Amino acid sequence: MRYLILSDIHSNWHALQAVLQHANGLYDQIVCCGDVVGYGGHPNEVTEWCQNHATHIVRGNHDKACTGSEEIEWFNTAAHSAALWTMHTLTPPHTSYLQGLARGPQTVDGAQTEPFQILHGSPADEDEYLLTPADAGQAAHYLDAFVGFFGHTHIQGGFLCHRNGVRRIRRIGAPESEYVLELEPDLVYLLNPGSVGQPRDHDPRAAYLIYLPQDKLVSFQRVPYDVAAAQAGIREAGLPDILAERLEHGQ
Ligand code: ZN
């Protein structure tokens, strides 16, 4: 089985389309680590696509916030307006699909390969950010597999944990579209595909990864997309301009 692993699509239909075209033929199943909606201008299109295509998915904090399952007072102004707009824009069936998403971590059982887990923030707490090797070292104890895929930070890469410490896997600033990681035995990996719809690692290209458990390979990918079209959707929706602007800077 070959997996296309996505996270933090955030209602960005144009970025999602570019990823699917780029990854065409490279995967058998689609997995999503949450934050289907929030920030972008096409929540219904993206939710419907996830409902029809993602075989394994966990909820993100924006999926909860945009469907009334969580308080949004603590969101910053732009995220708050986007959450309210999304809540009013989502159709009832899409709202109930998002409300029904499972909390991470969830285990994905491969046919003849070792199971792996998917989660939004941290295996200990779905809303917590894994930003530093220290965060990852603590969190790895809560993982129930040798590899876990997470999102939430919108930073492609992740962490490799072994007995003597935790190392950051850096993907930041690499101009190539692909970075391949070979998984070694006896290590634990917390890997982030990066954000499809709102990258924050100073690379505006949409991010995703392909996981080949049989070959123990992870391929981190970046693909340019029609940022102007995604920005137009945000502006047409009347959302704060900062949400459109940040897309071209990848932050
Ligand atoms: Zn997110």
Boltz pocket constraint, residues with backbone or C-beta under 6 A from the ligand:
constraints:
  - pocket:
      binder: B
      contacts: [[A, 8], [A, 10], [A, 34], [A, 35], [A, 60], [A, 62], [A, 152], [A, 153], [A, 154]]
      max_distance: 6.0
